[in-house]
Amino acid sequence: MRFTSKAMVALMLLLASFSATLAATQIKIATLAPENSSWMKDFRAGATEIKKRTDGRVIFKFYPGGVQGSEDKVRRKIRIGQLHGGTFSPTDFQDKFPDLNIYGLPFVFESEDEVDYVRKHLDPKLAAGFDDLGFVTFGFASGGFAIVMSNEPVRSHGDLKGKKVWLPEGDLISYEAMRALQLSPYTVPITDVLTGLQTGLIDIVAIPPVVALALQWHTKVKYVTEVPVLYVMGFMAIQKKAFGRLDAADQVIVRDVLTRIYKDVNAGSRNEALNATEALASVGLEMVEPDVGEFEEMRRISIETNRQMAQKGMFSLELLEEMQRHIEEFRSEHDVGQASGNH
């Protein structure tokens, strides 16, 4: 059989294409982010950029909307190689890395400015902890403050008592905190919350407005109480073994793109939270004003409970004390700034 020069060129191009396909490394990532959410748009744009900059050697495949199951199932699939990574919240690593939950302790922070100040000091320490777990991360993205969403108005601590308050599966720290506040936690995976709200199995959720909108939880509640219950953040973690299969130069590209995405999401989180809160009001949810001073007692109880949990070894007492020092520093400087401005 004789080949023309054109046929030989076509065959060579086909073989080159096939070889490039075989050489490509696919990174499979599971996420709860819904398909049409802004998060998925950012992830897919990043995947396109990575594929282009690596000449097709690195391909990201995303599984959105929780189709790979709960975070526990995702981590199990990562261990056996069915997935290579996922997007997570701190509670998903509570068993192996409890200190990661330090920002999410209830009633610790009063403002985003406080959080930003503390994160400048503690983010590097928390990020370094993933290396021992066998994961690569690319920074933390703020989800803002979780606020109270309910089907009956919540203006006081008493309005929370006797109600079934959603708690993420496996969140032992929040469970202890809720026990101390004499609340009734109802534990289900995040993927089952919408159904729980619809059927009345769950009365109250504390969630950032952005997440509530993305997951459609706002369609099953009537009231919103803007009390900063706890701070929420998220991150992407890729198994170090899978990441290590990439060429060194390609690792740099992936880090560059994903770190930039998480930095941009984090920077835009305040506006996102404000827009989401306005959106909740615009679709008819009623904004509830908490009674004056009502949640201060909950804050006092939570501070004591947090220290007790640290003393039990549920997370680092040293890290908790360092965080509290930074919060006190910020509040002291803030007060000085206000005083100076009045002279």
C-alpha positions as CSV (number, residue, x, y, z in Angstrom):
1,M,0.0,0.0,0.0
2,R,1.4,3.4,-1.1
3,F,0.9,6.6,0.8
4,T,0.9,10.0,-0.8
5,S,2.8,12.8,0.9
6,K,-0.6,14.4,2.0
7,A,-1.7,11.1,3.5
8,M,1.6,10.8,5.4
9,V,1.2,14.3,6.8
10,A,-2.4,13.6,7.8
11,L,-1.4,10.3,9.5
12,M,1.5,12.0,11.4
13,L,-0.9,14.7,12.6
14,L,-3.4,12.1,13.7
15,L,-0.7,10.2,15.6
16,A,0.6,13.4,17.2
17,S,-3.0,14.3,18.3
18,F,-3.5,10.8,19.7
19,S,-0.2,11.0,21.5
20,A,-1.1,14.3,23.0
21,T,-4.4,12.9,24.2
22,L,-2.6,10.0,25.9
23,A,-0.2,12.4,27.5
24,A,-2.9,14.6,29.0
25,T,-3.5,14.3,32.8
26,Q,-7.1,14.7,33.8
27,I,-7.9,16.1,37.3
28,K,-11.4,15.2,38.5
29,I,-12.9,17.7,41.0
30,A,-16.2,17.3,42.8
31,T,-18.1,20.3,44.1
32,L,-21.5,21.3,45.6
33,A,-21.5,24.4,43.5
34,P,-24.5,24.3,41.1
35,E,-23.8,24.2,37.4
36,N,-24.9,27.7,36.6
37,S,-23.5,29.4,39.7
38,S,-20.8,32.1,39.5
39,W,-18.4,29.6,41.2
40,M,-18.8,27.1,38.4
41,K,-18.3,29.8,35.8
42,D,-15.0,30.8,37.4
43,F,-13.9,27.1,37.7
44,R,-14.7,26.4,34.1
45,A,-13.0,29.6,32.9
46,G,-9.9,28.5,34.9
47,A,-10.0,25.0,33.5
48,T,-10.0,26.5,29.9
49,E,-7.1,28.7,30.7
50,I,-5.1,25.8,32.3
51,K,-5.7,23.6,29.3
52,K,-4.6,26.4,26.9
53,R,-1.5,27.3,28.9
54,T,-0.4,23.7,29.3
55,D,-1.1,22.9,25.6
56,G,-3.7,20.4,26.6
57,R,-1.5,18.5,29.0
58,V,-3.8,19.3,32.0
59,I,-7.5,18.9,31.8
60,F,-9.9,19.6,34.7
61,K,-13.2,17.8,34.8
62,F,-15.7,19.1,37.3
63,Y,-18.7,17.3,38.8
64,P,-21.0,20.1,40.0
65,G,-24.1,20.2,42.1
66,G,-23.1,17.4,44.6
67,V,-23.5,14.6,42.0
68,Q,-20.6,12.8,43.6
69,G,-22.3,12.7,47.0
70,S,-21.5,14.1,50.4
71,E,-18.1,15.4,51.3
72,D,-17.4,12.1,53.1
73,K,-18.1,10.2,49.9
74,V,-16.0,12.6,47.9
75,R,-13.0,12.1,50.3
76,R,-13.4,8.3,50.1
77,K,-13.4,8.5,46.3
78,I,-10.3,10.6,46.4
79,R,-8.6,8.0,48.5
80,I,-9.3,5.2,46.0
81,G,-8.5,7.3,43.0
82,Q,-12.0,7.8,41.5
83,L,-11.6,11.5,42.1
84,H,-8.6,13.7,42.6
85,G,-10.0,16.6,44.6
86,G,-13.0,18.7,45.6
87,T,-14.2,21.9,47.0
88,F,-14.7,21.8,50.8
89,S,-15.5,23.6,53.9
90,P,-13.4,23.4,57.1
91,T,-15.8,20.9,58.8
92,D,-15.1,18.4,56.0
93,F,-11.6,18.0,57.5
94,Q,-12.6,18.1,61.1
95,D,-11.4,14.6,61.9
96,K,-7.9,15.1,60.5
97,F,-7.5,18.9,60.8
98,P,-9.7,20.3,63.5
99,D,-7.8,23.6,63.8
100,L,-9.1,24.5,60.4
101,N,-12.5,25.2,62.0
102,I,-11.1,28.0,64.2
103,Y,-12.6,30.8,62.1
104,G,-16.0,29.1,62.1
105,L,-16.5,29.1,65.9
106,P,-19.9,30.7,66.6
107,F,-20.1,34.4,67.7
108,V,-16.4,35.0,67.5
109,F,-16.3,37.7,64.9
110,E,-18.4,40.9,64.7
111,S,-17.4,42.2,61.3
112,E,-15.6,41.3,58.1
113,D,-12.8,43.7,59.0
114,E,-12.0,41.7,62.1
115,V,-11.9,38.5,60.0
116,D,-9.6,40.1,57.4
117,Y,-7.2,41.2,60.2
118,V,-7.1,37.8,61.8
119,R,-6.7,36.0,58.4
120,K,-3.6,38.0,57.5
121,H,-1.9,36.3,60.6
122,L,-3.4,32.8,60.6
123,D,-4.2,31.9,56.9
124,P,-0.5,30.9,56.2
125,K,-0.5,28.6,59.3
126,L,-3.7,26.9,58.3
127,A,-2.7,26.5,54.6
128,A,0.6,24.8,55.7
129,G,-1.4,22.1,57.6
130,F,-2.7,20.6,54.3
131,D,0.7,19.3,53.3
132,D,0.7,16.7,56.2
133,L,-2.8,15.6,55.0
134,G,-1.5,14.9,51.5
135,F,-3.4,17.7,49.8
136,V,-2.5,20.8,47.8
137,T,-4.7,23.9,48.3
138,F,-4.9,27.3,46.6
139,G,-6.1,29.7,49.2
140,F,-9.3,30.3,51.2
141,A,-12.3,32.1,49.8
142,S,-14.7,33.9,52.1
143,G,-18.3,32.9,52.1
144,G,-19.2,35.7,54.4
145,F,-21.2,35.4,57.6
146,A,-23.8,32.7,58.1
147,I,-27.1,34.4,59.2
148,V,-30.3,33.0,60.5
149,M,-33.0,31.9,58.0
150,S,-36.3,30.5,59.3
151,N,-40.0,30.0,58.9
152,E,-40.9,31.9,62.1
153,P,-39.3,35.2,63.1
154,V,-36.1,34.9,65.2
155,R,-35.5,38.0,67.3
156,S,-34.0,36.4,70.4
157,H,-32.2,33.4,71.9
158,G,-35.6,32.2,73.1
159,D,-37.0,32.1,69.6
160,L,-34.3,29.5,68.7
161,K,-35.0,27.2,71.6
162,G,-37.1,24.1,70.8
163,K,-36.6,24.6,67.1
164,K,-34.7,22.1,64.9
165,V,-31.6,23.9,63.8
166,W,-29.6,22.4,60.9
167,L,-26.1,21.2,61.6
168,P,-23.7,19.8,58.9
169,E,-23.0,16.1,59.2
170,G,-20.0,15.4,61.4
171,D,-19.7,19.0,62.7
172,L,-18.8,18.1,66.3
173,I,-17.6,21.6,67.2
174,S,-20.9,23.2,66.3
175,Y,-22.7,20.4,68.0
176,E,-21.0,21.2,71.3
177,A,-21.6,24.9,70.8
178,M,-25.3,24.4,70.2
179,R,-25.6,22.1,73.2
180,A,-24.1,24.9,75.4
181,L,-26.7,27.3,74.0
182,Q,-29.5,24.9,74.8
183,L,-30.4,24.5,71.1
184,S,-31.7,21.4,69.2
185,P,-29.3,20.4,66.4
186,Y,-30.7,18.4,63.5
187,T,-27.9,16.7,61.6
188,V,-28.2,15.9,57.9
189,P,-25.8,16.2,54.9
190,I,-26.0,19.6,53.1
191,T,-27.5,17.9,50.1
192,D,-30.6,17.0,52.1
193,V,-31.3,20.4,53.7
194,L,-33.6,21.7,51.0
195,T,-35.9,18.6,51.4
196,G,-35.6,19.0,55.2
197,L,-36.8,22.6,55.0
198,Q,-39.6,21.6,52.6
199,T,-40.9,18.8,54.8
200,G,-40.5,20.6,58.2
201,L,-37.8,18.3,59.4
202,I,-35.6,21.5,59.7
203,D,-36.9,24.8,61.2
204,I,-33.8,27.0,61.0
205,V,-30.6,27.2,59.1
206,A,-27.6,29.5,59.6
207,I,-26.0,30.0,56.1
208,P,-24.5,32.8,54.1
209,P,-27.0,34.5,51.8
210,V,-24.9,33.7,48.7
211,V,-25.0,30.0,49.5
212,A,-28.7,30.1,50.3
213,L,-29.4,31.5,46.9
214,A,-27.1,29.1,45.1
215,L,-28.7,26.1,46.8
216,Q,-32.2,27.5,46.5
217,W,-32.8,27.2,50.3
218,H,-34.3,30.7,50.3
219,T,-37.3,29.2,48.5
220,K,-38.3,27.2,51.6
221,V,-37.9,29.9,54.3
222,K,-39.8,33.2,55.1
223,Y,-37.6,35.2,57.5
224,V,-34.0,36.4,57.7
225,T,-32.3,37.6,60.8
226,E,-29.0,39.4,60.1
227,V,-27.0,38.2,63.1
228,P,-23.4,37.2,62.2
229,V,-23.6,33.7,63.7
230,L,-20.3,32.4,62.3
231,Y,-17.8,33.0,59.5
232,V,-17.8,30.6,56.5
233,M,-15.0,29.9,54.1
234,G,-14.3,27.4,51.4
235,F,-11.3,26.0,49.5
236,M,-10.3,23.5,46.8
237,A,-8.0,20.6,47.8
238,I,-6.3,18.3,45.3
239,Q,-4.6,15.1,46.3
240,K,-0.9,15.8,46.4
241,K,-0.2,12.4,44.7
242,A,-2.4,13.4,41.7
243,F,-1.0,16.9,41.6
244,G,2.5,15.4,41.7
245,R,1.9,13.6,38.4
246,L,1.9,17.0,36.6
247,D,5.1,18.4,35.2
248,A,6.7,21.0,37.4
249,A,6.0,23.7,34.9
250,D,2.3,22.7,34.7
251,Q,2.1,22.6,38.4
252,V,3.1,26.3,38.4
253,I,0.4,27.1,35.9
254,V,-2.3,25.3,37.8
255,R,-1.3,27.0,41.1
256,D,-1.2,30.4,39.4
257,V,-4.7,30.1,37.9
258,L,-6.5,28.5,40.9
259,T,-4.8,30.8,43.4
260,R,-5.9,33.8,41.4
261,I,-9.5,32.5,41.2
262,Y,-9.7,32.0,45.0
263,K,-8.1,35.4,45.6
264,D,-10.6,37.1,43.3
265,V,-13.6,35.2,44.8
266,N,-12.3,36.2,48.3
267,A,-11.9,39.8,47.3
268,G,-15.4,40.0,45.9
269,S,-17.1,38.2,48.7
270,R,-18.4,41.3,50.5
271,N,-20.2,42.7,47.5
272,E,-21.5,39.2,46.7
273,A,-22.9,39.0,50.3
274,L,-24.5,42.4,50.1
275,N,-26.1,41.7,46.7
276,A,-27.3,38.3,47.9
277,T,-29.0,39.9,51.0
278,E,-30.7,42.4,48.8
279,A,-31.8,39.6,46.5
280,L,-33.4,37.8,49.5
281,A,-35.4,40.9,50.4
282,S,-36.4,41.4,46.8
283,V,-38.0,37.9,46.5
284,G,-40.2,38.6,49.5
285,L,-38.2,37.3,52.5
286,E,-38.9,39.4,55.6
287,M,-35.9,41.0,57.3
288,V,-36.1,40.6,61.1
289,E,-34.4,43.0,63.5
290,P,-33.0,41.1,66.6
291,D,-33.9,42.5,70.0
292,V,-31.3,44.9,71.3
293,G,-28.6,43.1,73.3
294,E,-30.4,39.7,73.0
295,F,-27.5,37.9,71.3
296,E,-24.8,39.3,73.6
297,E,-25.5,36.5,76.1
298,M,-25.1,33.9,73.4
299,R,-21.8,35.5,72.5
300,R,-20.6,35.3,76.1
301,I,-21.6,31.6,76.4
302,S,-20.0,30.8,73.1
303,I,-16.6,32.4,74.2
304,E,-16.6,30.2,77.3
305,T,-17.7,27.1,75.3
306,N,-14.9,27.6,72.7
307,R,-12.3,27.7,75.4
308,Q,-13.7,24.5,77.0
309,M,-13.6,22.7,73.7
310,A,-10.0,23.7,73.1
311,Q,-9.1,22.5,76.6
312,K,-10.7,19.2,75.7
313,G,-8.4,19.0,72.7
314,M,-11.1,19.5,70.1
315,F,-8.8,22.1,68.5
316,S,-5.7,24.0,69.5
317,L,-5.9,26.2,72.6
318,E,-2.8,28.0,71.5
319,L,-4.4,28.8,68.1
320,L,-7.6,30.0,69.8
321,E,-5.7,32.3,72.1
322,E,-3.7,33.7,69.2
323,M,-6.9,34.4,67.3
324,Q,-8.4,36.1,70.3
325,R,-5.3,38.2,70.7
326,H,-5.5,39.4,67.1
327,I,-9.3,40.2,67.5
328,E,-8.5,42.2,70.6
329,E,-5.6,44.0,68.8
330,F,-8.0,44.9,65.9
331,R,-10.7,46.2,68.3
332,S,-8.2,48.2,70.3
333,E,-6.8,49.8,67.1
334,H,-10.3,50.4,65.8
335,D,-11.4,52.2,69.0
336,V,-8.2,54.3,68.9
337,G,-8.9,55.2,65.3
338,Q,-12.4,56.4,66.2
339,A,-11.2,58.4,69.2
340,S,-8.5,60.0,67.1
341,G,-11.0,61.0,64.5
342,N,-13.1,62.8,67.1
343,H,-10.3,65.2,68.1
